Amino acid sequence: MNTGMAGQHAVITGGGRGIGAAIASALAARGVHVTVMARTASAVSAMAQSLRDGFKTRANGIACDVANPHDVTRAFAEAVNALGAVTMLINNAGQAQAEAFGTISLDTWNRMIAVNLTGTLLCTQEVLPSMIAARSGRIVNIASTAGLRGYSGLAAYCATKHGIVGLTRALAAETARSGITVNAVCPGYTEGTQMLATAVANVMDTRKVSADEARALLAKQSPRRTLITPEEVADTVVWLCSPNAGAITGQAIAVASGEVM
């Protein structure tokens, strides 16, 4: 498929499973060279091998804790050394934890900020100088509908995802004349994600229902009455990374079947 993206280098954090894995596959299918990062070395190594086998593209898996500045610097240096300058960055790594506001511990709060928000900052700082020098680049931050509205029992998670949306808009304004686009994608409850698992457990506990009943209740929050698939999120990311989306920057795009309008 000739989309003008072949041969570019994308880094996807949290790329070993779920939304990150779907994004990696969708980009690899278009000839993009892919580096997948996550904390578990075996997961990213297996994902990279799958991309090489399935799409015959160059792919590399690098273990990285996005909340650790030294680890981030080391991982991105390794990525550039292997596959060249990063032209697309998808900040997807994140954590979710359900907890009533009054019982949120400082440890929980700091961990959510470190992974979800600071990790986005650190990874973006690694690629931005080369993108500015090249006057070209795509940065996509995977936020959440929790970055556009509030959810009971998820205050820490919502705070970090709102922060990602704010960071996205500020950086987009700062880089608007640099040939770089910066956008956020805000999925609703998505199959195969920690956010969905956390939400299901929360609903089961508060409503005293089964897992299937909890999933059904969550699906009903959108007019379509279905959960989102990772592939639906990935398709949006691919479009934002494409040459055709050069005029799209500073946006927070909900992929949520109408849950947020």
N, C-alpha and C positions, 0 to 999 in steps of 0.2 A: 504494500500500500504506500503510494507516494504522497506523503503529507507535508514534506519539507522539514521533517523532524529527524529523519534517519541520520545516524552518525553523531548525534548530540549525546551529551552525558547527563543523565538524571540521577540524583541521589534521593532516595526515599527512606526516611527514618521510620522506625516501626514497620519495616517492610517484610517481616517474616510471616505475617498472617493477616487475615481479615482485609480491611480496606487497603492497607499498605501493599499487601501481596497482589490484590486486584489491580492497583495502580501500576505496580511494577510490570505485571503481565501485559496490561493495556499499552504501556509505553514500549515495552520490548517488541510487541506485535507490530509496531510502527517503525522498527529499526533503530530505536533509541538504545544506546549503551546504558546499562543500569548498574548502579551500586545500591544494594539494599543494606540498611543498617538496623540493628536491634541489639539488645543486651545479650541475647543468647546466640553464641557463635554457631552452634549446630543448626539452628533455625535459618539463619541468613545464608549459611553455606549451602544448605539444601535448596533454598529458594533460588539462589544464584545458579545452581546446577540445573534446576528445572527450567529456568529462563534460557540458559544456553542450549539445552536439549530441545526445548519446545519452539524456540523462535530463532535459533542460530545467530543470536546477537551476542555481543560481549557483555558479560555480567560478572559482578564481583560481590561477595558478601563480607561485611566487616562488622565485627562486634563493637558496639559503642553504647556507652551510657550518656545520653544527651544532656544529663544534668551535671556532668563532670567536665569542666572546661578543658582540662588537660587531655582527657579521653577524646573529646570532640576534635581538638586540634590534631591529635595523632591520627584519628580516623579519616579526617578530610584530607590530610596530607597523603595518606595511603591511597585514598580514592583517586586523587588527582594524579598521583604517580602511576597508577594502573591504567586509568581510562581518560586522562586529560582533564582540562578545565571543566568545572561543573557549569552547565548552561541551564539546568532546570533543578530546582530544589523543592521537594515536597516534604514539608514538616508535618509528619503524621504521628510521630511517637507521642503517647499520652497515657495517662492513668485516670481512672474514675473510682470514686468511693462514695457510697451513700452514708450520710450521717446527719442526724438532726443538728441544727445550727448550734444549739446550746451545748452540745457534747463534742464539737469539733476540737480535736487536740491541736496544739501548735505543731506537733510532728506531722500530722495529716496535712494541715494547711501548708506548711513549708514544703512537703513532698509534692503536693499538687502544683504549687507554683514552680518548683525546681524542674519538674519533668515537663509539664504542659506549657509553661510560659517562658521560663529561663532557657529551657532547651531550644525553643524556637528562636530566641534571641541569639544564642551561641552559634547554632548551625548557620543561621543567616549571616552572621558576621564573618563566618569563614568563607562564604562564596561571594559576598557582595563586592569586594574590591576588584576581583577579576571580571565580574559582570559589568561594573562601571567602566573598567578599562576597555572592555569589548563593546560597550554601548549596546548590550543585548543580554537578555536573561529573563527567566520565568521563575517566580517564587509563588508557591501555592501553600497556604497554611490550612491544614485540616482542623477546623474549629468544631462547631456543633450547633444545633439549634439552641443548646444551652449557652451559646454566645449571643443569642438574639432574644432570649426570653428566660424566665426563671422557672426552676423545677424544685418542688418541695423536697427537702432532704438532700439536696445536691449543691449547697451553697458554695463550698470550696471549688468544686468542679465548674460551676457556672461562673464564678469569679475569674478563674483562669481562662476560660473560653471567651468571656467578654473581653479580657485583656488581650487575647490573640487578635480579636477583631479590631480593637483599637490600635494595636501595634501594626496590623496590616494596613489600616487606613493612613496612619502616620508615615510609614515607610513608603507607601505608594505616592504620597504627596512629595516626599523628599526625593524620590527617584523618577518622577514623572518625565523629566527631560533627558533621562539617561538611557532610554531604550529598554528599560526593565519594567515588567509588570509585576505587581504584588497583589494577590487576591486571597480571600478566604473562602473555603467551601464548608458549609455548615450542614452536615447530614443529620437527619432525624434518627430514630432508633434503627440501627443497621444490623442485619444478620451477621453473626460471627464476631462481634466486637465485645470488648470488656464493658463498654457503656451499656449495651443491651443486657448482658449478664447481671450487671450491678442493678439495673433498673428492675429486671425480673425478680431478683432476690428481694429488693425493697418492696415491690408490690405484693409479693407472696407474704412477706412479714406483716405489712400493714393491713392488707385486705383479707388475709387468711384464705388464700386461694391457691390452686395448683399452679405449676409452672406454665402449663398450656393456657390456663385462664388468665394468668398474668400477661403472657405474650399477647393474647387477644385484646386485653384492656389497653395495652400500650399501642397496639395497631389502630385501635379506634380513635386515637388522638389525631389522626390525619383523615381528611375527607376520603382518601382512597381506601382506607381501612386495611392497609397492608404495611408491613415493615419494609424498609429500604434494603436493597441488595448492595454488596460492595461494588459490583460492576456498575451500578447506576452512579455511584460516587466517582468511580474511576473514569467513566466516560466524560463527566464534567471536568475533571482534572485534565484529561487529555486535550479537551477543547481549549481550556485556558492556557495550556502549554503550546498550542499550535500557532503558526503564523497568523491565522485568521482572527486570533483574539488579541491582536496588538493594541487595540483601542480600549480593552477592558482592564482597568486597574483600580485598586482601592475598593473593590466590591466584596460583599459578604453574601454569597449565593447559597440559599437554602435548597438542599436536596432532601425534601421532606414530605412530598406528596400533599402539599398544601397545609401542613400543620402550622407553618409560619407564613403569613401573607403580608 
